Amino acid sequence: MSLAPDSEITPADIQRGKDALVRDGAWANVVGALSGGIILVGLALELGAGPLAVGALAAIPFFGQLAQIPAIGLVERLRQRRRIAVWSITAGRVVVLAIALLPFLEDKSTALMLLIAGQIAIAVLGAVGTCSWNSWMHDLLPKEGLGQFFARRLFWATTLALAGGLAGGLLVDHWPFGERIHGYSAAFAAAALAGFVSSYWLAQVPEPRMDKGVERSSVASMLRLPFRDANFRRLILFMTSWNVAVNLAAPFFAMYLMQQLGFGLGIVVVLWAVSQVANALTLRQWGQLSDRLSNKAILGLAAPVYLGCVLALPFTALPERHLLTLPLLAVIHALMGAAAGGIGLATGNIGLKLAPEGHGTAYLATVSLFGSLAAGIAPIVSGLFADWFGARELSVVIRWVAPGGGSEVLAMRLRHWEFFFAFSFAIGLYALHALSRVHEKDEASEREAVQLMTLEARRIMRSLSSVGGLRLATAFPFGRPTDRLPDEAPSDGAGAAEPTDTEIRERHPQS
């Protein structure tokens, strides 16, 4: 099959390409579920990795994005984005297959070094493919309906990743053939096979020819171009600070749960699955909101929820792990999964939306580059200081003293990884401030995003629930009774009435 650009692309070809992209994304996420995340951390710990090595593994995919700099020149020179993306991504999956052999090495330290080297190769090849893929999608996909399309793609990607991740975790945790470490070999081999299926579907996506009317420039001048755009500079600042906030803590959630709280790999995988289910169930709503409102409004709603969950983690085992710790962790993971769906969708779409026509390669590569550098530095910093914070504790105690005695209540305590959760929350607040300065066309407020999400929840309640009172329960405090007239003003004359359900539907009709 030819991977050269197509001379003509019809609307039917674009629809066919969208369907292929959904399948590609689904199988690609299976690769990540079976060879990254919890599975990768588990293998590294089996090979004797410490906090710094785990931090390095978390940082490698982001530092690998530096490869996008020469990739920009490669794309501009060859002008065959499908060929570059398919071959580079497929080569990375061959490396995944090779990593499946590492658990059979007797020298665990050598195996750990080869694991890190393999992750570097995968990251570099993936970055080349990503640079080409971003430019390719920027020219192929129409801007209308991007939110719902990527929501559908993410839904199936999350669903297959959920099934693959659960299967991989259970396979490793209950490996029936000899040593448990060999279960990781089976997981990585399955990941490689899923990757080859993903590459097949990616190759089916049509590619428009690159615009020959755009003057070729040096890579350096192309990277400088986005910084002349004041609004895009603000977006780069937001993405950079947000990636620092998230990656100070997120790569170490599994270590926190397994080492600090004492849960097994199986429980950690189940908690991950809870977040994935919540993610999948809310992606459709996030996609509709993204098309009707703005990506900035979605981020303004979802990002604070995510940050609040990160800050809440230390309180689940206060003063020590107890019966409610696991249920609380499940609730937090569900909220984080739902919020992460909106964040992932909006951060991807906002760059595609703000990048000008003809400069998608440079703009998207630049924002990805700076965001990835920040995301790569953050876990390295956490790994370097993990042992120092591991020997320290910060507690807030409420003490009551009375003539007949007294009592103390431990209100807050930070230990080891929990310090990084607090730092993540603080930096995340700054990232939200940076987001407030980004301007997006057709912006809508976070209030309208909350109202629209609530309307969707109420619609589901009306159709699924036998409890009538739930309709009113979901109306307060976000909405008002649906029988209120749209033009009814507040009786106190304080100003214009907040939009009613009817007005919101009229402004943002269902697509």
Secondary structure as a PSIPRED ss2 file (coil, helix, strand):
# PSIPRED VFORMAT (PSIPRED V4.0)

   1 M C   1.000  0.000  0.000
   2 S C   1.000  0.000  0.000
   3 L C   1.000  0.000  0.000
   4 A C   1.000  0.000  0.000
   5 P C   1.000  0.000  0.000
   6 D E   0.000  0.000  1.000
   7 S C   1.000  0.000  0.000
   8 E C   1.000  0.000  0.000
   9 I C   1.000  0.000  0.000
  10 T C   1.000  0.000  0.000
  11 P H   0.000  1.000  0.000
  12 A H   0.000  1.000  0.000
  13 D H   0.000  1.000  0.000
  14 I H   0.000  1.000  0.000
  15 Q H   0.000  1.000  0.000
  16 R H   0.000  1.000  0.000
  17 G H   0.000  1.000  0.000
  18 K H   0.000  1.000  0.000
  19 D H   0.000  1.000  0.000
  20 A H   0.000  1.000  0.000
  21 L H   0.000  1.000  0.000
  22 V H   0.000  1.000  0.000
  23 R H   0.000  1.000  0.000
  24 D H   0.000  1.000  0.000
  25 G H   0.000  1.000  0.000
  26 A H   0.000  1.000  0.000
  27 W H   0.000  1.000  0.000
  28 A H   0.000  1.000  0.000
  29 N H   0.000  1.000  0.000
  30 V H   0.000  1.000  0.000
  31 V H   0.000  1.000  0.000
  32 G H   0.000  1.000  0.000
  33 A H   0.000  1.000  0.000
  34 L H   0.000  1.000  0.000
  35 S H   0.000  1.000  0.000
  36 G C   1.000  0.000  0.000
  37 G H   0.000  1.000  0.000
  38 I H   0.000  1.000  0.000
  39 I H   0.000  1.000  0.000
  40 L H   0.000  1.000  0.000
  41 V H   0.000  1.000  0.000
  42 G H   0.000  1.000  0.000
  43 L H   0.000  1.000  0.000
  44 A H   0.000  1.000  0.000
  45 L H   0.000  1.000  0.000
  46 E H   0.000  1.000  0.000
  47 L C   1.000  0.000  0.000
  48 G C   1.000  0.000  0.000
  49 A C   1.000  0.000  0.000
  50 G C   1.000  0.000  0.000
  51 P H   0.000  1.000  0.000
  52 L H   0.000  1.000  0.000
  53 A H   0.000  1.000  0.000
  54 V H   0.000  1.000  0.000
  55 G H   0.000  1.000  0.000
  56 A H   0.000  1.000  0.000
  57 L H   0.000  1.000  0.000
  58 A H   0.000  1.000  0.000
  59 A H   0.000  1.000  0.000
  60 I H   0.000  1.000  0.000
  61 P H   0.000  1.000  0.000
  62 F H   0.000  1.000  0.000
  63 F H   0.000  1.000  0.000
  64 G H   0.000  1.000  0.000
  65 Q H   0.000  1.000  0.000
  66 L H   0.000  1.000  0.000
  67 A H   0.000  1.000  0.000
  68 Q H   0.000  1.000  0.000
  69 I H   0.000  1.000  0.000
  70 P H   0.000  1.000  0.000
  71 A H   0.000  1.000  0.000
  72 I H   0.000  1.000  0.000
  73 G H   0.000  1.000  0.000
  74 L H   0.000  1.000  0.000
  75 V H   0.000  1.000  0.000
  76 E H   0.000  1.000  0.000
  77 R H   0.000  1.000  0.000
  78 L H   0.000  1.000  0.000
  79 R C   1.000  0.000  0.000
  80 Q C   1.000  0.000  0.000
  81 R H   0.000  1.000  0.000
  82 R H   0.000  1.000  0.000
  83 R H   0.000  1.000  0.000
  84 I H   0.000  1.000  0.000
  85 A H   0.000  1.000  0.000
  86 V H   0.000  1.000  0.000
  87 W H   0.000  1.000  0.000
  88 S H   0.000  1.000  0.000
  89 I H   0.000  1.000  0.000
  90 T H   0.000  1.000  0.000
  91 A H   0.000  1.000  0.000
  92 G H   0.000  1.000  0.000
  93 R H   0.000  1.000  0.000
  94 V H   0.000  1.000  0.000
  95 V H   0.000  1.000  0.000
  96 V H   0.000  1.000  0.000
  97 L H   0.000  1.000  0.000
  98 A H   0.000  1.000  0.000
  99 I H   0.000  1.000  0.000
 100 A C   1.000  0.000  0.000
 101 L C   1.000  0.000  0.000
 102 L H   0.000  1.000  0.000
 103 P H   0.000  1.000  0.000
 104 F H   0.000  1.000  0.000
 105 L C   1.000  0.000  0.000
 106 E C   1.000  0.000  0.000
 107 D C   1.000  0.000  0.000
 108 K H   0.000  1.000  0.000
 109 S H   0.000  1.000  0.000
 110 T H   0.000  1.000  0.000
 111 A H   0.000  1.000  0.000
 112 L H   0.000  1.000  0.000
 113 M H   0.000  1.000  0.000
 114 L H   0.000  1.000  0.000
 115 L H   0.000  1.000  0.000
 116 I H   0.000  1.000  0.000
 117 A H   0.000  1.000  0.000
 118 G H   0.000  1.000  0.000
 119 Q H   0.000  1.000  0.000
 120 I H   0.000  1.000  0.000
 121 A H   0.000  1.000  0.000
 122 I H   0.000  1.000  0.000
 123 A H   0.000  1.000  0.000
 124 V H   0.000  1.000  0.000
 125 L H   0.000  1.000  0.000
 126 G H   0.000  1.000  0.000
 127 A H   0.000  1.000  0.000
 128 V H   0.000  1.000  0.000
 129 G H   0.000  1.000  0.000
 130 T H   0.000  1.000  0.000
 131 C H   0.000  1.000  0.000
 132 S H   0.000  1.000  0.000
 133 W H   0.000  1.000  0.000
 134 N H   0.000  1.000  0.000
 135 S H   0.000  1.000  0.000
 136 W H   0.000  1.000  0.000
 137 M H   0.000  1.000  0.000
 138 H H   0.000  1.000  0.000
 139 D H   0.000  1.000  0.000
 140 L H   0.000  1.000  0.000
 141 L C   1.000  0.000  0.000
 142 P C   1.000  0.000  0.000
 143 K C   1.000  0.000  0.000
 144 E C   1.000  0.000  0.000
 145 G C   1.000  0.000  0.000
 146 L H   0.000  1.000  0.000
 147 G H   0.000  1.000  0.000
 148 Q H   0.000  1.000  0.000
 149 F H   0.000  1.000  0.000
 150 F H   0.000  1.000  0.000
 151 A H   0.000  1.000  0.000
 152 R H   0.000  1.000  0.000
 153 R H   0.000  1.000  0.000
 154 L H   0.000  1.000  0.000
 155 F H   0.000  1.000  0.000
 156 W H   0.000  1.000  0.000
 157 A H   0.000  1.000  0.000
 158 T H   0.000  1.000  0.000
 159 T H   0.000  1.000  0.000
 160 L H   0.000  1.000  0.000
 161 A H   0.000  1.000  0.000
 162 L H   0.000  1.000  0.000
 163 A H   0.000  1.000  0.000
 164 G H   0.000  1.000  0.000
 165 G H   0.000  1.000  0.000
 166 L H   0.000  1.000  0.000
 167 A H   0.000  1.000  0.000
 168 G H   0.000  1.000  0.000
 169 G H   0.000  1.000  0.000
 170 L H   0.000  1.000  0.000
 171 L H   0.000  1.000  0.000
 172 V H   0.000  1.000  0.000
 173 D H   0.000  1.000  0.000
 174 H C   1.000  0.000  0.000
 175 W C   1.000  0.000  0.000
 176 P C   1.000  0.000  0.000
 177 F C   1.000  0.000  0.000
 178 G C   1.000  0.000  0.000
 179 E C   1.000  0.000  0.000
 180 R C   1.000  0.000  0.000
 181 I C   1.000  0.000  0.000
 182 H H   0.000  1.000  0.000
 183 G H   0.000  1.000  0.000
 184 Y H   0.000  1.000  0.000
 185 S H   0.000  1.000  0.000
 186 A H   0.000  1.000  0.000
 187 A H   0.000  1.000  0.000
 188 F H   0.000  1.000  0.000
 189 A H   0.000  1.000  0.000
 190 A H   0.000  1.000  0.000
 191 A H   0.000  1.000  0.000
 192 A H   0.000  1.000  0.000
 193 L H   0.000  1.000  0.000
 194 A H   0.000  1.000  0.000
 195 G H   0.000  1.000  0.000
 196 F H   0.000  1.000  0.000
 197 V H   0.000  1.000  0.000
 198 S H   0.000  1.000  0.000
 199 S H   0.000  1.000  0.000
 200 Y H   0.000  1.000  0.000
 201 W H   0.000  1.000  0.000
 202 L H   0.000  1.000  0.000
 203 A C   1.000  0.000  0.000
 204 Q C   1.000  0.000  0.000
 205 V C   1.000  0.000  0.000
 206 P C   1.000  0.000  0.000
 207 E C   1.000  0.000  0.000
 208 P E   0.000  0.000  1.000
 209 R C   1.000  0.000  0.000
 210 M C   1.000  0.000  0.000
 211 D C   1.000  0.000  0.000
 212 K C   1.000  0.000  0.000
 213 G C   1.000  0.000  0.000
 214 V C   1.000  0.000  0.000
 215 E C   1.000  0.000  0.000
 216 R C   1.000  0.000  0.000
 217 S C   1.000  0.000  0.000
 218 S C   1.000  0.000  0.000
 219 V H   0.000  1.000  0.000
 220 A H   0.000  1.000  0.000
 221 S H   0.000  1.000  0.000
 222 M H   0.000  1.000  0.000
 223 L H   0.000  1.000  0.000
 224 R H   0.000  1.000  0.000
 225 L H   0.000  1.000  0.000
 226 P H   0.000  1.000  0.000
 227 F H   0.000  1.000  0.000
 228 R H   0.000  1.000  0.000
 229 D C   1.000  0.000  0.000
 230 A H   0.000  1.000  0.000
 231 N H   0.000  1.000  0.000
 232 F H   0.000  1.000  0.000
 233 R H   0.000  1.000  0.000
 234 R H   0.000  1.000  0.000
 235 L H   0.000  1.000  0.000
 236 I H   0.000  1.000  0.000
 237 L H   0.000  1.000  0.000
 238 F H   0.000  1.000  0.000
 239 M H   0.000  1.000  0.000
 240 T H   0.000  1.000  0.000
 241 S H   0.000  1.000  0.000
 242 W H   0.000  1.000  0.000
 243 N H   0.000  1.000  0.000
 244 V H   0.000  1.000  0.000
 245 A H   0.000  1.000  0.000
 246 V H   0.000  1.000  0.000
 247 N H   0.000  1.000  0.000
 248 L H   0.000  1.000  0.000
 249 A H   0.000  1.000  0.000
 250 A H   0.000  1.000  0.000
 251 P H   0.000  1.000  0.000
 252 F H   0.000  1.000  0.000
 253 F H   0.000  1.000  0.000
 254 A H   0.000  1.000  0.000
 255 M H   0.000  1.000  0.000
 256 Y H   0.000  1.000  0.000
 257 L H   0.000  1.000  0.000
 258 M H   0.000  1.000  0.000
 259 Q H   0.000  1.000  0.000
 260 Q H   0.000  1.000  0.000
 261 L C   1.000  0.000  0.000
 262 G C   1.000  0.000  0.000
 263 F C   1.000  0.000  0.000
 264 G C   1.000  0.000  0.000
 265 L H   0.000  1.000  0.000
 266 G H   0.000  1.000  0.000
 267 I H   0.000  1.000  0.000
 268 V H   0.000  1.000  0.000
 269 V H   0.000  1.000  0.000
 270 V H   0.000  1.000  0.000
 271 L H   0.000  1.000  0.000
 272 W H   0.000  1.000  0.000
 273 A H   0.000  1.000  0.000
 274 V H   0.000  1.000  0.000
 275 S H   0.000  1.000  0.000
 276 Q H   0.000  1.000  0.000
 277 V H   0.000  1.000  0.000
 278 A H   0.000  1.000  0.000
 279 N H   0.000  1.000  0.000
 280 A H   0.000  1.000  0.000
 281 L H   0.000  1.000  0.000
 282 T H   0.000  1.000  0.000
 283 L H   0.000  1.000  0.000
 284 R H   0.000  1.000  0.000
 285 Q H   0.000  1.000  0.000
 286 W H   0.000  1.000  0.000
 287 G H   0.000  1.000  0.000
 288 Q H   0.000  1.000  0.000
 289 L H   0.000  1.000  0.000
 290 S H   0.000  1.000  0.000
 291 D H   0.000  1.000  0.000
 292 R H   0.000  1.000  0.000
 293 L C   1.000  0.000  0.000
 294 S C   1.000  0.000  0.000
 295 N H   0.000  1.000  0.000
 296 K H   0.000  1.000  0.000
 297 A H   0.000  1.000  0.000
 298 I H   0.000  1.000  0.000
 299 L H   0.000  1.000  0.000
 300 G H   0.000  1.000  0.000
 301 L H   0.000  1.000  0.000
 302 A H   0.000  1.000  0.000
 303 A H   0.000  1.000  0.000
 304 P H   0.000  1.000  0.000
 305 V H   0.000  1.000  0.000
 306 Y H   0.000  1.000  0.000
 307 L H   0.000  1.000  0.000
 308 G H   0.000  1.000  0.000
 309 C H   0.000  1.000  0.000
 310 V H   0.000  1.000  0.000
 311 L H   0.000  1.000  0.000
 312 A H   0.000  1.000  0.000
 313 L H   0.000  1.000  0.000
 314 P H   0.000  1.000  0.000
 315 F H   0.000  1.000  0.000
 316 T H   0.000  1.000  0.000
 317 A H   0.000  1.000  0.000
 318 L C   1.000  0.000  0.000
 319 P C   1.000  0.000  0.000
 320 E C   1.000  0.000  0.000
 321 R C   1.000  0.000  0.000
 322 H C   1.000  0.000  0.000
 323 L C   1.000  0.000  0.000
 324 L C   1.000  0.000  0.000
 325 T H   0.000  1.000  0.000
 326 L H   0.000  1.000  0.000
 327 P H   0.000  1.000  0.000
 328 L H   0.000  1.000  0.000
 329 L H   0.000  1.000  0.000
 330 A H   0.000  1.000  0.000
 331 V H   0.000  1.000  0.000
 332 I H   0.000  1.000  0.000
 333 H H   0.000  1.000  0.000
 334 A H   0.000  1.000  0.000
 335 L H   0.000  1.000  0.000
 336 M H   0.000  1.000  0.000
 337 G H   0.000  1.000  0.000
 338 A H   0.000  1.000  0.000
 339 A H   0.000  1.000  0.000
 340 A H   0.000  1.000  0.000
 341 G H   0.000  1.000  0.000
 342 G H   0.000  1.000  0.000
 343 I H   0.000  1.000  0.000
 344 G H   0.000  1.000  0.000
 345 L H   0.000  1.000  0.000
 346 A H   0.000  1.000  0.000
 347 T H   0.000  1.000  0.000
 348 G H   0.000  1.000  0.000
 349 N H   0.000  1.000  0.000
 350 I H   0.000  1.000  0.000
 351 G H   0.000  1.000  0.000
 352 L H   0.000  1.000  0.000
 353 K H   0.000  1.000  0.000
 354 L H   0.000  1.000  0.000
 355 A C   1.000  0.000  0.000
 356 P C   1.000  0.000  0.000
 357 E C   1.000  0.000  0.000
 358 G C   1.000  0.000  0.000
 359 H C   1.000  0.000  0.000
 360 G H   0.000  1.000  0.000
 361 T H   0.000  1.000  0.000
 362 A H   0.000  1.000  0.000
 363 Y H   0.000  1.000  0.000
 364 L H   0.000  1.000  0.000
 365 A H   0.000  1.000  0.000
 366 T H   0.000  1.000  0.000
 367 V H   0.000  1.000  0.000
 368 S H   0.000  1.000  0.000
 369 L H   0.000  1.000  0.000
 370 F H   0.000  1.000  0.000
 371 G H   0.000  1.000  0.000
 372 S H   0.000  1.000  0.000
 373 L H   0.000  1.000  0.000
 374 A H   0.000  1.000  0.000
 375 A H   0.000  1.000  0.000
 376 G H   0.000  1.000  0.000
 377 I H   0.000  1.000  0.000
 378 A H   0.000  1.000  0.000
 379 P H   0.000  1.000  0.000
 380 I H   0.000  1.000  0.000
 381 V H   0.000  1.000  0.000
 382 S H   0.000  1.000  0.000
 383 G H   0.000  1.000  0.000
 384 L H   0.000  1.000  0.000
 385 F H   0.000  1.000  0.000
 386 A H   0.000  1.000  0.000
 387 D H   0.000  1.000  0.000
 388 W H   0.000  1.000  0.000
 389 F H   0.000  1.000  0.000
 390 G H   0.000  1.000  0.000
 391 A C   1.000  0.000  0.000
 392 R C   1.000  0.000  0.000
 393 E E   0.000  0.000  1.000
 394 L E   0.000  0.000  1.000
 395 S E   0.000  0.000  1.000
 396 V E   0.000  0.000  1.000
 397 V E   0.000  0.000  1.000
 398 I E   0.000  0.000  1.000
 399 R E   0.000  0.000  1.000
 400 W E   0.000  0.000  1.000
 401 V E   0.000  0.000  1.000
 402 A E   0.000  0.000  1.000
 403 P C   1.000  0.000  0.000
 404 G C   1.000  0.000  0.000
 405 G E   0.000  0.000  1.000
 406 G E   0.000  0.000  1.000
 407 S E   0.000  0.000  1.000
 408 E E   0.000  0.000  1.000
 409 V E   0.000  0.000  1.000
 410 L E   0.000  0.000  1.000
 411 A E   0.000  0.000  1.000
 412 M E   0.000  0.000  1.000
 413 R E   0.000  0.000  1.000
 414 L E   0.000  0.000  1.000
 415 R E   0.000  0.000  1.000
 416 H C   1.000  0.000  0.000
 417 W H   0.000  1.000  0.000
 418 E H   0.000  1.000  0.000
 419 F H   0.000  1.000  0.000
 420 F H   0.000  1.000  0.000
 421 F H   0.000  1.000  0.000
 422 A H   0.000  1.000  0.000
 423 F H   0.000  1.000  0.000
 424 S H   0.000  1.000  0.000
 425 F H   0.000  1.000  0.000
 426 A H   0.000  1.000  0.000
 427 I H   0.000  1.000  0.000
 428 G H   0.000  1.000  0.000
 429 L H   0.000  1.000  0.000
 430 Y H   0.000  1.000  0.000
 431 A H   0.000  1.000  0.000
 432 L H   0.000  1.000  0.000
 433 H H   0.000  1.000  0.000
 434 A H   0.000  1.000  0.000
 435 L H   0.000  1.000  0.000
 436 S H   0.000  1.000  0.000
 437 R C   1.000  0.000  0.000
 438 V C   1.000  0.000  0.000
 439 H C   1.000  0.000  0.000
 440 E C   1.000  0.000  0.000
 441 K C   1.000  0.000  0.000
 442 D C   1.000  0.000  0.000
 443 E C   1.000  0.000  0.000
 444 A C   1.000  0.000  0.000
 445 S C   1.000  0.000  0.000
 446 E H   0.000  1.000  0.000
 447 R H   0.000  1.000  0.000
 448 E H   0.000  1.000  0.000
 449 A H   0.000  1.000  0.000
 450 V H   0.000  1.000  0.000
 451 Q H   0.000  1.000  0.000
 452 L H   0.000  1.000  0.000
 453 M H   0.000  1.000  0.000
 454 T H   0.000  1.000  0.000
 455 L H   0.000  1.000  0.000
 456 E H   0.000  1.000  0.000
 457 A H   0.000  1.000  0.000
 458 R H   0.000  1.000  0.000
 459 R H   0.000  1.000  0.000
 460 I H   0.000  1.000  0.000
 461 M H   0.000  1.000  0.000
 462 R H   0.000  1.000  0.000
 463 S H   0.000  1.000  0.000
 464 L H   0.000  1.000  0.000
 465 S C   1.000  0.000  0.000
 466 S C   1.000  0.000  0.000
 467 V C   1.000  0.000  0.000
 468 G C   1.000  0.000  0.000
 469 G H   0.000  1.000  0.000
 470 L H   0.000  1.000  0.000
 471 R H   0.000  1.000  0.000
 472 L H   0.000  1.000  0.000
 473 A H   0.000  1.000  0.000
 474 T H   0.000  1.000  0.000
 475 A H   0.000  1.000  0.000
 476 F C   1.000  0.000  0.000
 477 P C   1.000  0.000  0.000
 478 F C   1.000  0.000  0.000
 479 G C   1.000  0.000  0.000
 480 R C   1.000  0.000  0.000
 481 P C   1.000  0.000  0.000
 482 T C   1.000  0.000  0.000
 483 D C   1.000  0.000  0.000
 484 R C   1.000  0.000  0.000
 485 L C   1.000  0.000  0.000
 486 P C   1.000  0.000  0.000
 487 D C   1.000  0.000  0.000
 488 E C   1.000  0.000  0.000
 489 A C   1.000  0.000  0.000
 490 P C   1.000  0.000  0.000
 491 S C   1.000  0.000  0.000
 492 D C   1.000  0.000  0.000
 493 G C   1.000  0.000  0.000
 494 A C   1.000  0.000  0.000
 495 G C   1.000  0.000  0.000
 496 A C   1.000  0.000  0.000
 497 A C   1.000  0.000  0.000
 498 E C   1.000  0.000  0.000
 499 P C   1.000  0.000  0.000
 500 T C   1.000  0.000  0.000
 501 D H   0.000  1.000  0.000
 502 T H   0.000  1.000  0.000
 503 E H   0.000  1.000  0.000
 504 I H   0.000  1.000  0.000
 505 R H   0.000  1.000  0.000
 506 E H   0.000  1.000  0.000
 507 R H   0.000  1.000  0.000
 508 H C   1.000  0.000  0.000
 509 P C   1.000  0.000  0.000
 510 Q C   1.000  0.000  0.000
 511 S C   1.000  0.000  0.000
